[in-house]
Amino acid sequence: MGGVKINTNAEVLTAEDQVIPGLYAAGEVTGGVHGANRLGGNAIADCMTFGRNAGTNAAKYALA
C-alpha cells in the first residue's frame, strides 16, 4: 500500500513534504496526493489527471 507522496502538481515530496526538484510521478507508483493509499482499479481518472499534470510540469521544468 502507498507509494511516493506527490502534491497537486504531481511533484514528488520528501518525508518532510519538500518538493524534489525535477521529479514527478503519477499512477500506481504514487500513493496519491496523500501518499498513503495505492490506487485502486477505479482510479483511472486519478491516473490520467496526475499523469497529465506530471507530463506538463516535467516538460516545463525541462525547458526552464
N, CA, C and O atoms as a Tripos MOL2 file, in Angstrom:
@<TRIPOS>MOLECULE
protein
  256   255    64     0     0
PROTEIN
NO_CHARGES

@<TRIPOS>ATOM
      1 N           0.8370   -1.1860    0.0000 N.3       1 MET1
      2 CA          0.0000    0.0000    0.0000 C.3       1 MET1
      3 C           0.8760    1.2400    0.0000 C.2       1 MET1
      4 O           1.9620    1.2550    0.5800 O.2       1 MET1
      5 N           0.3980    2.2500   -0.6410 N.am      2 GLY2
      6 CA          1.0980    3.5180   -0.6340 C.3       2 GLY2
      7 C           2.0820    3.6380   -1.7710 C.2       2 GLY2
      8 O           2.0500    2.8770   -2.7380 O.2       2 GLY2
      9 N           2.9360    4.5890   -1.6330 N.am      3 GLY3
     10 CA          3.9220    4.8940   -2.6540 C.3       3 GLY3
     11 C           4.5170    6.2410   -2.3390 C.2       3 GLY3
     12 O           4.4030    6.7260   -1.2130 O.2       3 GLY3
     13 N           5.1540    6.8550   -3.3260 N.am      4 VAL4
     14 CA          5.7240    8.1740   -3.0840 C.3       4 VAL4
     15 C           4.5960    9.1880   -2.9340 C.2       4 VAL4
     16 O           3.5390    9.0560   -3.5520 O.2       4 VAL4
     17 N           4.8320   10.1780   -2.1230 N.am      5 LYS5
     18 CA          3.8390   11.2270   -1.9160 C.3       5 LYS5
     19 C           4.0660   12.3290   -2.9440 C.2       5 LYS5
     20 O           5.1980   12.7420   -3.1940 O.2       5 LYS5
     21 N           2.9610   12.7990   -3.5360 N.am      6 ILE6
     22 CA          3.0310   13.8870   -4.5110 C.3       6 ILE6
     23 C           2.1160   15.0160   -4.0820 C.2       6 ILE6
     24 O           1.2200   14.8380   -3.2570 O.2       6 ILE6
     25 N           2.3620   16.1890   -4.6630 N.am      7 ASN7
     26 CA          1.4540   17.3160   -4.4370 C.3       7 ASN7
     27 C           0.5200   17.4390   -5.6410 C.2       7 ASN7
     28 O           0.5450   16.5870   -6.5290 O.2       7 ASN7
     29 N          -0.2910   18.4770   -5.6810 N.am      8 THR8
     30 CA         -1.2620   18.6310   -6.7680 C.3       8 THR8
     31 C          -0.6130   18.9360   -8.1140 C.2       8 THR8
     32 O          -1.2830   18.8810   -9.1450 O.2       8 THR8
     33 N           0.6840   19.2590   -8.1210 N.am      9 ASN9
     34 CA          1.4260   19.4540   -9.3710 C.3       9 ASN9
     35 C           2.1300   18.1750   -9.8070 C.2       9 ASN9
     36 O           2.8960   18.1870  -10.7710 O.2       9 ASN9
     37 N           1.8770   17.0720   -9.1060 N.am     10 ALA10
     38 CA          2.4900   15.7680   -9.3570 C.3      10 ALA10
     39 C           3.9840   15.7620   -9.0570 C.2      10 ALA10
     40 O           4.7050   14.8960   -9.5530 O.2      10 ALA10
     41 N           4.4640   16.7110   -8.2530 N.am     11 GLU11
     42 CA          5.8640   16.7470   -7.8290 C.3      11 GLU11
     43 C           6.0350   15.7920   -6.6480 C.2      11 GLU11
     44 O           5.2090   15.7770   -5.7350 O.2      11 GLU11
     45 N           7.1020   14.9990   -6.6660 N.am     12 VAL12
     46 CA          7.3710   14.0710   -5.5750 C.3      12 VAL12
     47 C           7.8910   14.8490   -4.3740 C.2      12 VAL12
     48 O           8.6980   15.7680   -4.5130 O.2      12 VAL12
     49 N           7.4110   14.4640   -3.1850 N.am     13 LEU13
     50 CA          7.7830   15.1340   -1.9400 C.3      13 LEU13
     51 C           8.6690   14.2510   -1.0780 C.2      13 LEU13
     52 O           8.5670   13.0250   -1.1170 O.2      13 LEU13
     53 N           9.5310   14.8760   -0.3060 N.am     14 THR14
     54 CA         10.3610   14.1560    0.6620 C.3      14 THR14
     55 C           9.5070   13.8080    1.8750 C.2      14 THR14
     56 O           8.3320   14.1690    1.9460 O.2      14 THR14
     57 N          10.1100   13.1050    2.8250 N.am     15 ALA15
     58 CA          9.4130   12.7700    4.0740 C.3      15 ALA15
     59 C           9.0430   14.0320    4.8480 C.2      15 ALA15
     60 O           8.1380   14.0140    5.6830 O.2      15 ALA15
     61 N           9.7500   15.1270    4.5650 N.am     16 GLU16
     62 CA          9.4690   16.4100    5.2270 C.3      16 GLU16
     63 C           8.5490   17.2930    4.3810 C.2      16 GLU16
     64 O           8.4200   18.4880    4.6470 O.2      16 GLU16
     65 N           7.9090   16.7110    3.3660 N.am     17 ASP17
     66 CA          6.9850   17.4120    2.4680 C.3      17 ASP17
     67 C           7.6470   18.5220    1.6550 C.2      17 ASP17
     68 O           7.0020   19.5130    1.3130 O.2      17 ASP17
     69 N           8.9200   18.3580    1.3470 N.am     18 GLN18
     70 CA          9.6230   19.2960    0.4840 C.3      18 GLN18
     71 C           9.6480   18.7340   -0.9340 C.2      18 GLN18
     72 O           9.8270   17.5310   -1.1210 O.2      18 GLN18
     73 N           9.4720   19.5910   -1.9260 N.am     19 VAL19
     74 CA          9.4960   19.1690   -3.3240 C.3      19 VAL19
     75 C          10.9000   18.7260   -3.7190 C.2      19 VAL19
     76 O          11.8830   19.3850   -3.3830 O.2      19 VAL19
     77 N          10.9890   17.6020   -4.4380 N.am     20 ILE20
     78 CA         12.2450   17.1630   -5.0190 C.3      20 ILE20
     79 C          12.2720   17.7300   -6.4340 C.2      20 ILE20
     80 O          11.5380   17.2500   -7.2980 O.2      20 ILE20
     81 N          13.1070   18.7440   -6.6920 N.am     21 PRO21
     82 CA         13.0970   19.4250   -7.9880 C.3      21 PRO21
     83 C          13.2980   18.4690   -9.1680 C.2      21 PRO21
     84 O          14.2290   17.6650   -9.1830 O.2      21 PRO21
     85 N          12.4080   18.5760  -10.1470 N.am     22 GLY22
     86 CA         12.5280   17.7980  -11.3670 C.3      22 GLY22
     87 C          12.0090   16.3780  -11.3000 C.2      22 GLY22
     88 O          12.0930   15.6510  -12.2900 O.2      22 GLY22
     89 N          11.4670   15.9550  -10.1470 N.am     23 LEU23
     90 CA         10.9580   14.5920  -10.0100 C.3      23 LEU23
     91 C           9.4370   14.6270   -9.9240 C.2      23 LEU23
     92 O           8.8670   15.2060   -8.9990 O.2      23 LEU23
     93 N           8.7920   14.0020  -10.8980 N.am     24 TYR24
     94 CA          7.3330   13.9760  -10.9980 C.3      24 TYR24
     95 C           6.8810   12.5320  -11.0350 C.2      24 TYR24
     96 O           7.6160   11.6610  -11.5010 O.2      24 TYR24
     97 N           5.6750   12.2670  -10.5470 N.am     25 ALA25
     98 CA          5.1630   10.8990  -10.5330 C.3      25 ALA25
     99 C           3.6470   10.9040  -10.6600 C.2      25 ALA25
    100 O           2.9780   11.8760  -10.3090 O.2      25 ALA25
    101 N           3.1250    9.7990  -11.1690 N.am     26 ALA26
    102 CA          1.6840    9.6120  -11.2910 C.3      26 ALA26
    103 C           1.4010    8.1210  -11.3750 C.2      26 ALA26
    104 O           2.3090    7.3230  -11.6100 O.2      26 ALA26
    105 N           0.1730    7.7560  -11.1890 N.am     27 GLY27
    106 CA         -0.2370    6.3590  -11.3200 C.3      27 GLY27
    107 C           0.1010    5.5300  -10.1040 C.2      27 GLY27
    108 O           0.1360    6.0350   -8.9820 O.2      27 GLY27
    109 N           0.3530    4.2450  -10.3350 N.am     28 GLU28
    110 CA          0.4910    3.3160   -9.2180 C.3      28 GLU28
    111 C           1.7880    3.4300   -8.4450 C.2      28 GLU28
    112 O           1.9290    2.7970   -7.3990 O.2      28 GLU28
    113 N           2.7460    4.2210   -8.9260 N.am     29 VAL29
    114 CA          3.9740    4.4550   -8.1730 C.3      29 VAL29
    115 C           3.7060    5.4140   -7.0140 C.2      29 VAL29
    116 O           4.5030    5.5080   -6.0810 O.2      29 VAL29
    117 N           2.5880    6.1180   -7.0780 N.am     30 THR30
    118 CA          2.2470    7.0860   -6.0380 C.3      30 THR30
    119 C           1.1980    6.5250   -5.0950 C.2      30 THR30
    120 O           0.5100    5.5510   -5.4020 O.2      30 THR30
    121 N           1.0960    7.1480   -3.9690 N.am     31 GLY31
    122 CA          0.0140    6.8610   -3.0490 C.3      31 GLY31
    123 C          -0.9970    7.9840   -3.1340 C.2      31 GLY31
    124 O          -1.7140    8.2540   -2.1700 O.2      31 GLY31
    125 N          -1.0590    8.6360   -4.2730 N.am     32 GLY32
    126 CA         -1.9530    9.7770   -4.4220 C.3      32 GLY32
    127 C          -1.3730   10.9990   -3.7350 C.2      32 GLY32
    128 O          -0.2180   10.9870   -3.3090 O.2      32 GLY32
    129 N          -2.1640   12.0450   -3.6270 N.am     33 VAL33
    130 CA         -1.6710   13.2720   -3.0150 C.3      33 VAL33
    131 C          -1.4630   13.1150   -1.5140 C.2      33 VAL33
    132 O          -0.8690   13.9840   -0.8750 O.2      33 VAL33
    133 N          -1.9470   12.0150   -0.9460 N.am     34 HIS34
    134 CA         -1.7760   11.7850    0.4870 C.3      34 HIS34
    135 C          -0.6430   10.8110    0.7810 C.2      34 HIS34
    136 O          -0.1760   10.7350    1.9180 O.2      34 HIS34
    137 N          -0.1900   10.0590   -0.2320 N.am     35 GLY35
    138 CA          0.9500    9.1590   -0.0690 C.3      35 GLY35
    139 C           0.6920    7.9260    0.7500 C.2      35 GLY35
    140 O           1.6350    7.2050    1.0750 O.2      35 GLY35
    141 N          -0.5660    7.6490    1.1050 N.am     36 ALA36
    142 CA         -0.8350    6.5310    1.9950 C.3      36 ALA36
    143 C          -1.6120    5.3940    1.3490 C.2      36 ALA36
    144 O          -1.5590    4.2710    1.8500 O.2      36 ALA36
    145 N          -2.3140    5.6300    0.2860 N.am     37 ASN37
    146 CA         -3.1290    4.5880   -0.3320 C.3      37 ASN37
    147 C          -2.6890    4.3230   -1.7490 C.2      37 ASN37
    148 O          -2.3620    5.2480   -2.4940 O.2      37 ASN37
    149 N          -2.6800    3.0500   -2.1240 N.am     38 ARG38
    150 CA         -2.3950    2.7210   -3.5180 C.3      38 ARG38
    151 C          -3.6360    3.0660   -4.3310 C.2      38 ARG38
    152 O          -4.7320    3.2140   -3.7900 O.2      38 ARG38
    153 N          -3.4430    3.1890   -5.6240 N.am     39 LEU39
    154 CA         -4.5720    3.4790   -6.4960 C.3      39 LEU39
    155 C          -5.3170    2.1930   -6.8000 C.2      39 LEU39
    156 O          -4.7080    1.1940   -7.1810 O.2      39 LEU39
    157 N          -6.6090    2.2140   -6.6360 N.am     40 GLY40
    158 CA         -7.4200    1.0460   -6.9390 C.3      40 GLY40
    159 C          -7.7640    0.9900   -8.4170 C.2      40 GLY40
    160 O          -7.4320    1.9010   -9.1750 O.2      40 GLY40
    161 N          -8.4230   -0.0730   -8.8180 N.am     41 GLY41
    162 CA         -8.7960   -0.2570  -10.2040 C.3      41 GLY41
    163 C          -9.7450    0.7990  -10.7300 C.2      41 GLY41
    164 O          -9.8460    0.9960  -11.9410 O.2      41 GLY41
    165 N         -10.4350    1.4740   -9.8450 N.am     42 ASN42
    166 CA        -11.3970    2.5010  -10.2690 C.3      42 ASN42
    167 C         -10.7760    3.8910  -10.2790 C.2      42 ASN42
    168 O         -11.5000    4.8830  -10.3620 O.2      42 ASN42
    169 N          -9.4550    3.9860  -10.1960 N.am     43 ALA43
    170 CA         -8.7960    5.2800  -10.0820 C.3      43 ALA43
    171 C          -8.2180    5.7670  -11.4060 C.2      43 ALA43
    172 O          -7.2370    6.5100  -11.4170 O.2      43 ALA43
    173 N          -8.8220    5.3530  -12.5260 N.am     44 ILE44
    174 CA         -8.2890    5.7490  -13.8300 C.3      44 ILE44
    175 C          -8.2880    7.2610  -13.9970 C.2      44 ILE44
    176 O          -7.3780    7.8170  -14.6130 O.2      44 ILE44
    177 N          -9.2940    7.9270  -13.4570 N.am     45 ALA45
    178 CA         -9.3260    9.3940  -13.5540 C.3      45 ALA45
    179 C          -8.1410   10.0080  -12.8080 C.2      45 ALA45
    180 O          -7.5460   10.9770  -13.2800 O.2      45 ALA45
    181 N          -7.8030    9.4590  -11.6650 N.am     46 ASP46
    182 CA         -6.6470    9.9230  -10.8930 C.3      46 ASP46
    183 C          -5.3650    9.7390  -11.6970 C.2      46 ASP46
    184 O          -4.5290   10.6400  -11.7590 O.2      46 ASP46
    185 N          -5.2150    8.5760  -12.3070 N.am     47 CYS47
    186 CA         -4.0180    8.2940  -13.1120 C.3      47 CYS47
    187 C          -3.9050    9.2540  -14.2920 C.2      47 CYS47
    188 O          -2.8260    9.7690  -14.5840 O.2      47 CYS47
    189 N          -5.0150    9.4850  -14.9570 N.am     48 MET48
    190 CA         -4.9890   10.3530  -16.1310 C.3      48 MET48
    191 C          -4.7500   11.8050  -15.7400 C.2      48 MET48
    192 O          -3.9770   12.5050  -16.3940 O.2      48 MET48
    193 N          -5.4060   12.2590  -14.6820 N.am     49 THR49
    194 CA         -5.2490   13.6390  -14.2430 C.3      49 THR49
    195 C          -3.8110   13.9110  -13.8090 C.2      49 THR49
    196 O          -3.1940   14.8720  -14.2670 O.2      49 THR49
    197 N          -3.2810   13.0690  -12.9320 N.am     50 PHE50
    198 CA         -1.9380   13.3070  -12.4310 C.3      50 PHE50
    199 C          -0.8740   12.9420  -13.4620 C.2      50 PHE50
    200 O           0.2240   13.4980  -13.4300 O.2      50 PHE50
    201 N          -1.1760   12.0260  -14.3690 N.am     51 GLY51
    202 CA         -0.2600   11.7370  -15.4680 C.3      51 GLY51
    203 C          -0.0890   12.9580  -16.3580 C.2      51 GLY51
    204 O           1.0230   13.2930  -16.7650 O.2      51 GLY51
    205 N          -1.1910   13.6130  -16.6510 N.am     52 ARG52
    206 CA         -1.1240   14.8390  -17.4610 C.3      52 ARG52
    207 C          -0.3860   15.9350  -16.7050 C.2      52 ARG52
    208 O           0.4680   16.6180  -17.2710 O.2      52 ARG52
    209 N          -0.7150   16.1040  -15.4240 N.am     53 ASN53
    210 CA         -0.0200   17.1100  -14.6040 C.3      53 ASN53
    211 C           1.4790   16.8360  -14.5700 C.2      53 ASN53
    212 O           2.2850   17.7510  -14.7380 O.2      53 ASN53
    213 N           1.8510   15.5760  -14.3530 N.am     54 ALA54
    214 CA          3.2660   15.2220  -14.2730 C.3      54 ALA54
    215 C           3.9700   15.5180  -15.5930 C.2      54 ALA54
    216 O           5.0550   16.1000  -15.6000 O.2      54 ALA54
    217 N           3.3660   15.1230  -16.7060 N.am     55 GLY55
    218 CA          3.9760   15.3590  -18.0100 C.3      55 GLY55
    219 C           4.1080   16.8290  -18.3440 C.2      55 GLY55
    220 O           5.1470   17.2720  -18.8330 O.2      55 GLY55
    221 N           3.0500   17.5880  -18.0790 N.am     56 THR56
    222 CA          3.0570   19.0320  -18.3510 C.3      56 THR56
    223 C           4.1170   19.7340  -17.5200 C.2      56 THR56
    224 O           4.8880   20.5410  -18.0380 O.2      56 THR56
    225 N           4.1540   19.4260  -16.2290 N.am     57 ASN57
    226 CA          5.0940   20.0940  -15.3450 C.3      57 ASN57
    227 C           6.5310   19.6480  -15.5860 C.2      57 ASN57
    228 O           7.4510   20.4540  -15.4450 O.2      57 ASN57
    229 N           6.7460   18.3850  -15.9450 N.am     58 ALA58
    230 CA          8.0960   17.9260  -16.2760 C.3      58 ALA58
    231 C           8.6090   18.6110  -17.5300 C.2      58 ALA58
    232 O           9.7870   18.9580  -17.6100 O.2      58 ALA58
    233 N           7.7350   18.8090  -18.5130 N.am     59 ALA59
    234 CA          8.1360   19.4990  -19.7330 C.3      59 ALA59
    235 C           8.5040   20.9490  -19.4390 C.2      59 ALA59
    236 O           9.4920   21.4590  -19.9660 O.2      59 ALA59
    237 N           7.7140   21.6110  -18.6010 N.am     60 LYS60
    238 CA          8.0180   22.9970  -18.2170 C.3      60 LYS60
    239 C           9.3480   23.0730  -17.4910 C.2      60 LYS60
    240 O          10.1380   23.9860  -17.7280 O.2      60 LYS60
    241 N           9.6000   22.1110  -16.6020 N.am     61 TYR61
    242 CA         10.8420   22.0840  -15.8390 C.3      61 TYR61
    243 C          12.0350   21.8920  -16.7790 C.2      61 TYR61
    244 O          13.0680   22.5430  -16.6220 O.2      61 TYR61
    245 N          11.8850   20.9980  -17.7490 N.am     62 ALA62
    246 CA         12.9810   20.7150  -18.6830 C.3      62 ALA62
    247 C          13.3060   21.9250  -19.5550 C.2      62 ALA62
    248 O          14.4550   22.1090  -19.9560 O.2      62 ALA62
    249 N          12.3090   22.7420  -19.8470 N.am     63 LEU63
    250 CA         12.5110   23.9060  -20.7090 C.3      63 LEU63
    251 C          12.9800   25.1440  -19.9430 C.2      63 LEU63
    252 O          13.3920   26.1380  -20.5420 O.2      63 LEU63
    253 N          12.9120   25.0690  -18.6140 N.am     64 ALA64
    254 CA         13.2920   26.2360  -17.8050 C.3      64 ALA64
    255 C          14.7900   26.3910  -17.6830 C.2      64 ALA64
    256 O          15.2640   27.3240  -17.0340 O.2      64 ALA64
@<TRIPOS>BOND
     1     1     2 1
     2     2     3 1
     3     3     4 2
     4     3     5 am
     5     5     6 1
     6     6     7 1
     7     7     8 2
     8     7     9 am
     9     9    10 1
    10    10    11 1
    11    11    12 2
    12    11    13 am
    13    13    14 1
    14    14    15 1
    15    15    16 2
    16    15    17 am
    17    17    18 1
    18    18    19 1
    19    19    20 2
    20    19    21 am
    21    21    22 1
    22    22    23 1
    23    23    24 2
    24    23    25 am
    25    25    26 1
    26    26    27 1
    27    27    28 2
    28    27    29 am
    29    29    30 1
    30    30    31 1
    31    31    32 2
    32    31    33 am
    33    33    34 1
    34    34    35 1
    35    35    36 2
    36    35    37 am
    37    37    38 1
    38    38    39 1
    39    39    40 2
    40    39    41 am
    41    41    42 1
    42    42    43 1
    43    43    44 2
    44    43    45 am
    45    45    46 1
    46    46    47 1
    47    47    48 2
    48    47    49 am
    49    49    50 1
    50    50    51 1
    51    51    52 2
    52    51    53 am
    53    53    54 1
    54    54    55 1
    55    55    56 2
    56    55    57 am
    57    57    58 1
    58    58    59 1
    59    59    60 2
    60    59    61 am
    61    61    62 1
    62    62    63 1
    63    63    64 2
    64    63    65 am
    65    65    66 1
    66    66    67 1
    67    67    68 2
    68    67    69 am
    69    69    70 1
    70    70    71 1
    71    71    72 2
    72    71    73 am
    73    73    74 1
    74    74    75 1
    75    75    76 2
    76    75    77 am
    77    77    78 1
    78    78    79 1
    79    79    80 2
    80    79    81 am
    81    81    82 1
    82    82    83 1
    83    83    84 2
    84    83    85 am
    85    85    86 1
    86    86    87 1
    87    87    88 2
    88    87    89 am
    89    89    90 1
    90    90    91 1
    91    91    92 2
    92    91    93 am
    93    93    94 1
    94    94    95 1
    95    95    96 2
    96    95    97 am
    97    97    98 1
    98    98    99 1
    99    99   100 2
   100    99   101 am
   101   101   102 1
   102   102   103 1
   103   103   104 2
   104   103   105 am
   105   105   106 1
   106   106   107 1
   107   107   108 2
   108   107   109 am
   109   109   110 1
   110   110   111 1
   111   111   112 2
   112   111   113 am
   113   113   114 1
   114   114   115 1
   115   115   116 2
   116   115   117 am
   117   117   118 1
   118   118   119 1
   119   119   120 2
   120   119   121 am
   121   121   122 1
   122   122   123 1
   123   123   124 2
   124   123   125 am
   125   125   126 1
   126   126   127 1
   127   127   128 2
   128   127   129 am
   129   129   130 1
   130   130   131 1
   131   131   132 2
   132   131   133 am
   133   133   134 1
   134   134   135 1
   135   135   136 2
   136   135   137 am
   137   137   138 1
   138   138   139 1
   139   139   140 2
   140   139   141 am
   141   141   142 1
   142   142   143 1
   143   143   144 2
   144   143   145 am
   145   145   146 1
   146   146   147 1
   147   147   148 2
   148   147   149 am
   149   149   150 1
   150   150   151 1
   151   151   152 2
   152   151   153 am
   153   153   154 1
   154   154   155 1
   155   155   156 2
   156   155   157 am
   157   157   158 1
   158   158   159 1
   159   159   160 2
   160   159   161 am
   161   161   162 1
   162   162   163 1
   163   163   164 2
   164   163   165 am
   165   165   166 1
   166   166   167 1
   167   167   168 2
   168   167   169 am
   169   169   170 1
   170   170   171 1
   171   171   172 2
   172   171   173 am
   173   173   174 1
   174   174   175 1
   175   175   176 2
   176   175   177 am
   177   177   178 1
   178   178   179 1
   179   179   180 2
   180   179   181 am
   181   181   182 1
   182   182   183 1
   183   183   184 2
   184   183   185 am
   185   185   186 1
   186   186   187 1
   187   187   188 2
   188   187   189 am
   189   189   190 1
   190   190   191 1
   191   191   192 2
   192   191   193 am
   193   193   194 1
   194   194   195 1
   195   195   196 2
   196   195   197 am
   197   197   198 1
   198   198   199 1
   199   199   200 2
   200   199   201 am
   201   201   202 1
   202   202   203 1
   203   203   204 2
   204   203   205 am
   205   205   206 1
   206   206   207 1
   207   207   208 2
   208   207   209 am
   209   209   210 1
   210   210   211 1
   211   211   212 2
   212   211   213 am
   213   213   214 1
   214   214   215 1
   215   215   216 2
   216   215   217 am
   217   217   218 1
   218   218   219 1
   219   219   220 2
   220   219   221 am
   221   221   222 1
   222   222   223 1
   223   223   224 2
   224   223   225 am
   225   225   226 1
   226   226   227 1
   227   227   228 2
   228   227   229 am
   229   229   230 1
   230   230   231 1
   231   231   232 2
   232   231   233 am
   233   233   234 1
   234   234   235 1
   235   235   236 2
   236   235   237 am
   237   237   238 1
   238   238   239 1
   239   239   240 2
   240   239   241 am
   241   241   242 1
   242   242   243 1
   243   243   244 2
   244   243   245 am
   245   245   246 1
   246   246   247 1
   247   247   248 2
   248   247   249 am
   249   249   250 1
   250   250   251 1
   251   251   252 2
   252   251   253 am
   253   253   254 1
   254   254   255 1
   255   255   256 2
@<TRIPOS>SUBSTRUCTURE
     1 MET1         2 RESIDUE 1 A MET
     2 GLY2         6 RESIDUE 1 A GLY
     3 GLY3        10 RESIDUE 1 A GLY
     4 VAL4        14 RESIDUE 1 A VAL
     5 LYS5        18 RESIDUE 1 A LYS
     6 ILE6        22 RESIDUE 1 A ILE
     7 ASN7        26 RESIDUE 1 A ASN
     8 THR8        30 RESIDUE 1 A THR
     9 ASN9        34 RESIDUE 1 A ASN
    10 ALA10       38 RESIDUE 1 A ALA
    11 GLU11       42 RESIDUE 1 A GLU
    12 VAL12       46 RESIDUE 1 A VAL
    13 LEU13       50 RESIDUE 1 A LEU
    14 THR14       54 RESIDUE 1 A THR
    15 ALA15       58 RESIDUE 1 A ALA
    16 GLU16       62 RESIDUE 1 A GLU
    17 ASP17       66 RESIDUE 1 A ASP
    18 GLN18       70 RESIDUE 1 A GLN
    19 VAL19       74 RESIDUE 1 A VAL
    20 ILE20       78 RESIDUE 1 A ILE
    21 PRO21       82 RESIDUE 1 A PRO
    22 GLY22       86 RESIDUE 1 A GLY
    23 LEU23       90 RESIDUE 1 A LEU
    24 TYR24       94 RESIDUE 1 A TYR
    25 ALA25       98 RESIDUE 1 A ALA
    26 ALA26      102 RESIDUE 1 A ALA
    27 GLY27      106 RESIDUE 1 A GLY
    28 GLU28      110 RESIDUE 1 A GLU
    29 VAL29      114 RESIDUE 1 A VAL
    30 THR30      118 RESIDUE 1 A THR
    31 GLY31      122 RESIDUE 1 A GLY
    32 GLY32      126 RESIDUE 1 A GLY
    33 VAL33      130 RESIDUE 1 A VAL
    34 HIS34      134 RESIDUE 1 A HIS
    35 GLY35      138 RESIDUE 1 A GLY
    36 ALA36      142 RESIDUE 1 A ALA
    37 ASN37      146 RESIDUE 1 A ASN
    38 ARG38      150 RESIDUE 1 A ARG
    39 LEU39      154 RESIDUE 1 A LEU
    40 GLY40      158 RESIDUE 1 A GLY
    41 GLY41      162 RESIDUE 1 A GLY
    42 ASN42      166 RESIDUE 1 A ASN
    43 ALA43      170 RESIDUE 1 A ALA
    44 ILE44      174 RESIDUE 1 A ILE
    45 ALA45      178 RESIDUE 1 A ALA
    46 ASP46      182 RESIDUE 1 A ASP
    47 CYS47      186 RESIDUE 1 A CYS
    48 MET48      190 RESIDUE 1 A MET
    49 THR49      194 RESIDUE 1 A THR
    50 PHE50      198 RESIDUE 1 A PHE
    51 GLY51      202 RESIDUE 1 A GLY
    52 ARG52      206 RESIDUE 1 A ARG
    53 ASN53      210 RESIDUE 1 A ASN
    54 ALA54      214 RESIDUE 1 A ALA
    55 GLY55      218 RESIDUE 1 A GLY
    56 THR56      222 RESIDUE 1 A THR
    57 ASN57      226 RESIDUE 1 A ASN
    58 ALA58      230 RESIDUE 1 A ALA
    59 ALA59      234 RESIDUE 1 A ALA
    60 LYS60      238 RESIDUE 1 A LYS
    61 TYR61      242 RESIDUE 1 A TYR
    62 ALA62      246 RESIDUE 1 A ALA
    63 LEU63      250 RESIDUE 1 A LEU
    64 ALA64      254 RESIDUE 1 A ALA
